[in-house]
Amino acid sequence: MLIRPFSLLVGLISALLLAGAAQAQSIVYRCPGPPVLYTDALTAKEAQAKDCRSIEGTPITVLPATRAKPNPAAAPNSAGSEVRGSSEGRIDPNQQRTRDGERRRVLETELREAQERLDALQRDYAGGNAERRGDEKNYQKYLDRMAELKASIARQEVDVQALKREISKLP
């Protein structure tokens, strides 16, 4: 009679050990890194070496990747061209021509004003031989003004060229 409780006790202990082993194999680790990694394929030593933390008791949900549904508004029609919905940001060609025309007018106005400023600066600079003003009794003040005018002319020339490039890009 003594054998029966002993075999029952051995069976119970072995069942607990197997359950513990099964649970030990299913420990999931969260490993840091740019792609955060969740894995159950590591041993405790490997997880510790990689600075992974176990996430015991936290339910894990694995979702399969989903495919993007095709947009019916962008499906090709029988002529082969795409039908576009208004949600894609398409602009009416007439409205776009109006916007382009307005942009051209604004850029041409800016170019005209920049050219006028450049001409005025070049008149003041007079090829580096501008007359001294009354407040420039010190010759260094005159030289500083000439250097400033020369730098302003260079900046204005760059602005004029940039505006010309922008206008040339317009349809």
Residue pairs with C-beta under 8 A, 6 or more apart in sequence:
25 40
26 40
27 40
27 44
27 54
27 56
28 38
28 39
28 40
28 54
28 55
28 58
28 60
29 38
29 39
29 40
29 42
29 47
29 52
29 53
29 54
29 55
30 36
30 37
30 38
30 52
30 53
30 54
30 55
31 37
31 38
31 39
31 42
31 47
31 50
31 51
31 52
32 51
32 52
37 52
38 55
38 60
39 52
42 50
42 52
46 52
47 53
47 54
73 83
73 84
73 85
73 87
73 88
74 82
74 83
74 84
74 85
74 88
75 82
75 83
76 82
76 83
77 83
84 90
91 99
100 170
100 171
103 170
104 167
104 170
107 163
107 166
107 167
107 170
108 167
110 163
111 160
111 163
111 164
111 167
114 156
114 159
114 160
114 163
115 160
117 156
118 153
118 156
118 157
118 160
121 149
121 152
121 153
121 156
122 153
124 130
124 149
125 146
125 149
125 150
125 153
128 146
128 150
130 145
130 146
130 149
132 142
133 142
133 145
135 141
136 142
136 145
